[in-house]
Amino acid sequence: MTTRLDALKRHSLVVADTGDLDAIERYRPHDATTNPSLLLKAFDLPGYQALIDEELAAAKAEPGDAETRLEHAVDRLAVAKGAEIARRIPGRISTEVAARLSFDTQASIRKAHELVERYERRGVERERVLIKLAATWEGIRAAEVLEREGIQCNLTLLFGEAQAQACFDAGVFLVSPFVGRVTDWYRKETGRDYAPEEDPGVAFVRGVCALAGRGGYATVVMGASFRTTGQVLALAGCPRLTIAPALLEELAAEEGEVEKAIALPAASERPAPLDEPAFRWRHNQDAMANDKLAEGIRRFDEDQRTLEARIAERLG
């Protein structure tokens, strides 16, 4: 009998939302991701201590002041972990630009160049790396430049249609609309629990897929931030789904078929590209998207700062 996970893979490309090498080998996803939150989770696991010690020792020997060495240590660790993951998957590894750069286009571009160069020095070609940026106006502009240079991007923290449209306009490789955090916001506002078919997060991602299809955009849509397997299965057919190990385990343990829930519409009409005032106005009018983007950037930055503190402690 087929497991739900295997059945799901017939409709959507599955990405592992984890930096856990054991989980990646167990569930064999096509792509994977790493970010400060996931690095922080792995920081105390016994299997990663040798890698951490090796990278921090190398960072300590790099020139520069303490702040520069700390920044380089975070980058070295992210790329070392990403390179290990890349050896275990056939597809791409997403690596995140620090959230504190979310409103600085030029700094985001510089950091992306540094990360890609570090990957290439480790034998991972840029074609296998996705630079992960927050879907702010500045992050989208950075991605537009990087895409023209042949550095493909994953735009994350996507909660609203204006963000999605601006990413499509910019020709980014991939967008990650969030499911669970959208639903969290509506649940808090309404006090309701939602079945998968009426789930606001599911509806949002389906809308992004429809927008991509109608416009004939090449950008890949990847549903992210799932809370339940019900949300995952309600998006079967979304081009990619990034799923945490706990939910991958549930899907792998359950037998049964999976019905395709999304079929992308044929290209029919492409709206006029958004300029900055139109983007900011439409995003401002979406209270949920406004709230969750700001909160997401703050949360990612908190994890980045905690990771930096742990690394600083180890560096002495």
N, C-alpha and C positions, 0 to 999 in steps of 0.2 A: 504494500500500500504506500502511496506517495505521502510524504510529509507536507504540511502546509507551507513550509519554507521552500521546499523544492518546487511545489506547485506555483508559489508566488514568483519564483525566478523565471517562470515561463512568460510572465506578463511584464515584469519590471526588473531592471538591473539592480541588484542588492549591494548596498555599500555598508560597511561596518562603521558604526559611530563609536569607535573605541580606539585606544592605543594599546590595548592588551594583545600581545603577540599570540598568547595561547588561544584567545577567543578568535582571532583572525585565522589561525590554522585550523580551528575546529569547524568554523562555519564557512570558510572559503569564500569570502565576498569578492566581488570584482574590484572595487575601489575601497579606500579607507581614508581616515582623517586623523590629524593630530592637532591639538590646540592646547593652550595653557591649562585649561580645566582638566583635560585628559592627561596631560603630563603630570599635573599635580596629583592625580589619583594614583599614578604609577610610581610616584617618587619614593614611596615606602615599601614597594613590593620587592622581595628578595631577588627576583630574577633580573632586575634592572640595575642593581647596585654597581656591578662591574662597568657597565656602559656609562653610568652617571659619573663614577669616579674618573674614568678615562677622559671623558669630555671636559669635566671641570678642571682636571689637571692641565689639559691643553689650553683651556681658556685662561687659566691663571698665568700661563707663560706668555700670553699675548701682550703686545705693547699697549700702552694707554693707561688712563687713570682708572680708579676703582669702578666708576660708573660705566665706563666704556667696556671694561672687562666683564662686568655683570651682564650688560646687554649682549655681548658676544657669547657669553656662557649660555644664556637662554636660547639664542639662535643655534648654537652648536648642538645643544641638547635636543631641540625640536627637530633639526635636520638629521641628527644621528638616529633618533627614534624613527623619523619618517623613512630614512634609508633602509632601516631594518624591516619596516613594514613593507616597503616597496619590493623587497626581495621575496615576499610571501604572497603577493597578489599579482594578477596579470595586468591590472589597470593602473589607476592614478592615485597618488597620495595628495590630499589637501593639507596645506600648512598655512597657518594663520598669521597675518600681520597684526601687531599689537593693537588692541582696542583703542589705546590712547592716541593712535594716529588716524582715527576714523574721520576726523574733520580736516585732515592735512593731506591734500592730493600729492604734493611733491615728496613729502616724507614717506608716504605709502609706496610710491613708485621706487624710491631709493631702497626701502626695506625689501621690497619684492625682488629687486635686482640682487641684493645681498643673499637672500635665501636661495634663489635659483643658482647663483654662483657656488654657494656651499654645496648644494645638491650635486652640481656637475662635478665638483672636485671629488665627490664620493662615488662617482660613476653612475649617478641617476640623471638621465637626460631631462631637459626641461619639458619635453613632450609628455613626461610621466608625472609632472608636478602641476597642481592647481594652487594658485595663490588665493588665499581666502581673505576676503575683505568685507567689512560691514557695508550694507547697502544704503549708505548715506549718499547725498549728492556728490560729496568729495570722493568717497570710495568708488562710486560708479565712474567718475571721471578718471580716476587712477586706473581702473580696470580697462577703460576704453583705450588709454595709451598703451598699457601693457599688452593688450590683445593685438594691437597693431605691430608690436615688437615680437610677436610670436610667443608671448608668455600668457598662458590661458588662466582664467580666473573663476573662482567660486564665490558668488556674492551671497553672503549669509545675513542672518537677522532680517529676513524679508517678511514683512507683516501686512503690506498693503499693496493695492493695485498700482498706485503711482510708482512705488519702488520697482515693481515688476516691469512696468512699461518702460521706465528709464533704463533698466538693465537690458531689455530687448533692443531699445533704440541704440544702446552703446555696443551691441554685438558681443556681449560677454558669453563665455562658453557655457556657464552653468549658473543657475540660481537655486537657492535653498529656501523655499517658503516654509515657515514653521507651522506645525499643526497644533501640538500640545499647548504651546504658550498662548496661541490665539484662543483656544478653548478655555484655558485657565482664566483669561481676562473676561470672557463672556460668562463663565460660571460664577465668577466673583460678582459681576454686575447684576446677574439675574437670579442667582441662587439655584439655578437649574443644573441637573445632570443631563447629558445629551447622549442619545443612542447614536451609533456611528453614522447612520444615514442622515441625521439632522445635525450632526456635529459641526459647529461653526468653523473649526480648524480644517476639517475635511472639505467643507464647502469652499473655503478660501483657496485651498490648493487645487481643487477641481477648477475653480475659476481662473487661476493662473495658467493651468494647462490649456483651458479653452482659449484664453487670450493668446497664448503662444501659437496654438493651432490656427486660429482665425487669421492671425497676422502673418503666418508662414515664416516665423522666426526660427533661426537655427539653434537658438539658446536651449540647452537641456534643462528641464524642470526636475528637481529632486526634492521630494517631500522629506521633511526633517522634523525632529523634536516630537516624537511620538510618545504618548502616555500608555496606550493599550494596543494589543494586537488587533482589536476591532477597528481602530483608526487605520492601522497599516493595511488591513485587508480591504477596507473601504476605498483605498487608493490604489489597488492593484490595477496596473496598466499605466500609472504615472511612469514616465521614462526611467526614473531612478528613485529609490527609496533608501535613506540612510537610517539604520536601525541599531539601537543599543543591544549589547549582548543578552541582557535579561529577556528582551522581547524576541530576539533571534532564538534563544533557547526554548521559549514557549512555542514558537512556530515550528521548530524542529522536533518537538516532542509530541505534536498533535498531528494525527493523520487526517487526510481529507483533501478534496480538490478546492481550488480557489477560482471563483468567478472573476472575470475581467470587469472592473468597475468603471474604468475610464477609457474612452476611445477619443483620441484627439480629432477635432473637427478639421475638415479640409480648409485650406487657405481661402479666404473670401475677401477680407478687407483689413488694411493696415492703417491704424490711426496716425495722425500727424505726430512727429516726435515731440516730446515734452521739453520745453526750455526750463531754465532754473526757476523762474517765478511760478510757472504752472506746476512744476513738480512740488515746490515747497507749499504752494497753496493746497493742492490736492492731498498731499500727505498731512498737512495741518488739519484738514477737515475730517480725517479718519482718526478718531480719538484712540482707538485700540492700537493702530499702527504706530501712532506717535508715542504712546505710553510704552509699548513693548520694545520699540527700537531703542529708546533712551535707557530703559531698564536693562536690556540685553547688553548694551555697551558698558554700562556700569558694572554688571555682573562679570563680564569677561575681564574687565580691567581689575576687579577685585581679585580674581583668580590669578591674573598675571602678576599682581603685586605680591600675593602670597607666595607664588612660585619663586619670584625674585628674592623674597626674604629667605626662603629655604635654601636657595642656591647661594646667596650671600653668606649664610651661616656655614655652609659646607666649604665655601671658598676661604673662610676665615677672615 
